[in-house]
Amino acid sequence: MSSRVKRAKFSDPLDIASVEQDWRQRGYSCHRFEDPPGQVWRDFVHRTNEVVMISEGRLEVEIDGKGFLANPGDKVFIPRDTMHTVANTADGRTVWLFGYD
């Protein structure tokens, strides 16, 4: 799973403008999302590559059946056509960024 997650890619607290600039330079969009505790996005597949960056809280990410926790500053890469699930496992809200190429 190490090839799919880069721990502390950006510092905490997250500078969203820096992330957006980095992603746009690499051809990715950048969108902010906020989930309440317990929110689960199950079994998604996209036709594009996706990147996810945690700003606040914590997400449990499962890619092709392998799960791990992502914390603030962690960047997750989800390859196109790969089944994945994202769940807010924090006690409070989780704020995260996502983008597609």
C-alpha positions as CSV (number, residue, x, y, z in Angstrom):
1,M,0.0,0.0,0.0
2,S,3.0,2.3,0.4
3,S,2.9,3.2,-3.3
4,R,-0.7,4.5,-2.8
5,V,-0.2,6.7,0.2
6,K,2.5,9.4,1.0
7,R,2.5,10.2,4.7
8,A,2.7,13.9,5.6
9,K,3.0,14.9,1.9
10,F,1.9,18.4,3.1
11,S,2.2,19.9,6.6
12,D,-0.6,20.0,9.2
13,P,-2.4,22.4,9.2
14,L,-2.9,21.9,5.5
15,D,-2.4,24.9,3.2
16,I,-5.2,24.2,0.7
17,A,-3.9,26.7,-1.8
18,S,-0.5,24.9,-2.0
19,V,-2.2,21.6,-2.5
20,E,-4.4,23.0,-5.3
21,Q,-1.4,24.6,-7.0
22,D,0.6,21.3,-6.8
23,W,-2.3,19.3,-8.2
24,R,-3.2,21.7,-11.0
25,Q,0.4,21.6,-12.1
26,R,0.2,17.9,-12.4
27,G,-3.1,18.0,-14.3
28,Y,-5.6,17.3,-11.4
29,S,-8.7,19.1,-10.4
30,C,-9.0,20.1,-6.7
31,H,-12.3,20.0,-4.7
32,R,-13.0,20.3,-1.0
33,F,-15.4,17.9,0.7
34,E,-16.6,17.6,4.3
35,D,-18.0,14.4,5.8
36,P,-19.9,14.0,9.1
37,P,-18.8,11.2,11.5
38,G,-19.6,7.8,10.2
39,Q,-20.0,8.8,6.5
40,V,-19.0,6.0,4.1
41,W,-18.6,6.2,0.4
42,R,-18.6,2.5,-0.6
43,D,-17.3,0.7,-3.7
44,F,-16.6,3.6,-6.1
45,V,-14.8,3.1,-9.4
46,H,-13.7,6.1,-11.6
47,R,-12.5,6.1,-15.1
48,T,-9.7,8.6,-14.1
49,N,-7.0,8.6,-11.5
50,E,-7.9,10.2,-8.2
51,V,-5.9,11.9,-5.5
52,V,-7.2,12.4,-2.0
53,M,-5.6,14.6,0.7
54,I,-6.9,14.8,4.3
55,S,-7.2,18.3,5.8
56,E,-8.9,17.6,9.1
57,G,-10.0,14.4,10.8
58,R,-9.2,10.9,9.5
59,L,-10.4,8.7,6.7
60,E,-10.2,4.9,6.4
61,V,-9.4,4.1,2.8
62,E,-9.8,0.8,1.2
63,I,-8.4,0.2,-2.3
64,D,-8.9,-3.2,-4.0
65,G,-9.7,-4.7,-0.6
66,K,-6.7,-3.4,1.3
67,G,-7.4,-0.8,4.0
68,F,-5.4,1.8,5.8
69,L,-5.9,5.1,7.8
70,A,-5.2,8.4,6.2
71,N,-4.5,11.4,8.5
72,P,-4.0,15.2,7.9
73,G,-1.3,15.9,5.3
74,D,-1.4,12.3,3.9
75,K,-1.9,12.0,0.1
76,V,-3.7,8.9,-1.3
77,F,-3.5,7.9,-5.0
78,I,-6.3,5.8,-6.3
79,P,-5.7,4.4,-9.8
80,R,-8.4,4.6,-12.5
81,D,-10.8,1.6,-12.7
82,T,-9.9,0.6,-9.1
83,M,-12.7,-0.1,-6.6
84,H,-12.3,1.9,-3.4
85,T,-14.2,2.9,-0.3
86,V,-13.6,6.0,1.9
87,A,-15.1,6.3,5.4
88,N,-14.9,9.0,8.1
89,T,-13.7,7.2,11.2
90,A,-13.0,10.4,13.2
91,D,-15.1,11.4,16.1
92,G,-16.0,14.7,14.3
93,R,-16.1,15.9,10.8
94,T,-13.4,15.1,8.3
95,V,-12.4,17.6,5.7
96,W,-10.6,16.3,2.6
97,L,-9.6,17.3,-0.9
98,F,-10.0,15.2,-3.9
99,G,-9.1,15.6,-7.6
100,Y,-9.2,13.7,-10.9
101,D,-6.8,13.9,-13.8
